[in-house]
Amino acid sequence: MYYRLKVIAIILIAIVLIYKCSTALYFPSSVDAQKSGISLDTLIMGREMYVNNCGSCHSLILSEHYTKSEWRVHLDSMQLRSNINDQQKKFILIYLESKSKY
């Protein structure tokens, strides 16, 4: 009984942490789309791909943490490990660059 409660508590904590990290990421708005000149659908799709593909292995990094060129380097190095194709990488990069440092 104690073991079962412990497992349930660990699962709940993991779910809360994953949810908390994904909500800390900015969610694109129509204002973001207008400012960046990128469609809102593209930005939202990039966010979803970032959360689902990158967040499945490690903590997600806020887009403001790196510059556009640094994000390109990181995504290039992670593409094979994360098993994402060029199109997915493009959407993720568009999302991250839209709020990166510069």
C-alpha positions in Angstrom: 0.0 0.0 0.0 2.8 2.5 1.0 4.7 1.6 -2.2 1.6 2.3 -4.4 1.0 5.7 -2.7 4.7 6.6 -3.3 4.5 5.7 -7.0 1.3 7.8 -7.4 2.9 10.7 -5.6 6.0 10.6 -7.9 3.8 10.4 -11.0 1.7 13.4 -9.9 4.8 15.4 -9.1 6.2 14.6 -12.6 3.0 15.7 -14.3 3.0 19.0 -12.3 6.6 19.7 -13.2 6.1 19.0 -16.9 2.9 21.2 -17.0 4.7 24.0 -15.1 7.6 24.0 -17.6 5.4 24.0 -20.6 3.3 26.9 -19.3 6.4 29.0 -18.6 7.1 29.0 -22.3 5.4 31.8 -24.1 2.3 31.0 -26.1 2.2 32.9 -29.4 -0.5 35.5 -29.8 -1.7 37.4 -32.9 0.4 40.3 -31.7 3.5 38.1 -31.8 2.6 36.9 -35.3 2.2 40.5 -36.5 5.4 41.6 -35.0 7.4 38.7 -36.4 5.7 38.5 -39.7 5.1 34.8 -39.2 1.6 33.2 -39.2 0.1 32.5 -35.8 -0.5 28.8 -36.9 3.2 28.4 -37.7 4.3 29.8 -34.3 1.8 27.6 -32.4 2.9 24.5 -34.4 6.5 25.3 -33.6 5.7 25.6 -29.9 3.9 22.3 -29.9 6.8 20.6 -31.6 9.3 22.1 -29.2 7.3 20.9 -26.2 6.6 17.4 -27.6 10.0 16.7 -29.2 12.5 18.5 -27.0 10.6 18.3 -23.7 10.4 14.6 -23.9 14.1 14.2 -23.1 15.1 17.3 -21.1 13.9 20.5 -19.5 12.7 23.1 -21.9 14.8 26.3 -22.3 13.0 29.6 -22.6 13.5 31.1 -26.1 15.0 34.3 -24.6 17.9 32.3 -23.1 19.8 32.1 -26.4 20.3 34.3 -29.5 19.0 33.2 -32.9 22.4 31.9 -34.0 22.8 30.0 -30.7 19.4 28.3 -31.3 20.5 27.3 -34.8 23.6 25.6 -33.4 21.7 23.9 -30.6 19.0 22.6 -33.0 21.5 21.4 -35.5 23.3 19.4 -32.8 20.1 18.0 -31.4 18.3 17.1 -34.6 19.7 13.6 -35.0 19.4 12.7 -31.3 15.8 13.9 -31.2 14.9 12.2 -34.5 13.2 15.3 -35.9 13.1 16.0 -39.6 14.1 19.2 -41.3 10.5 20.5 -41.5 10.0 20.0 -37.8 13.3 21.6 -37.0 12.3 24.6 -39.1 9.0 25.1 -37.2 10.8 24.8 -33.8 13.5 27.2 -34.9 10.9 29.7 -36.1 9.1 29.6 -32.7 12.3 29.9 -30.7 13.8 32.7 -32.8 10.6 34.7 -32.6 11.3 35.5 -28.9 15.1 35.0 -28.8 17.5 37.6 -27.5 18.3 39.1 -30.9 
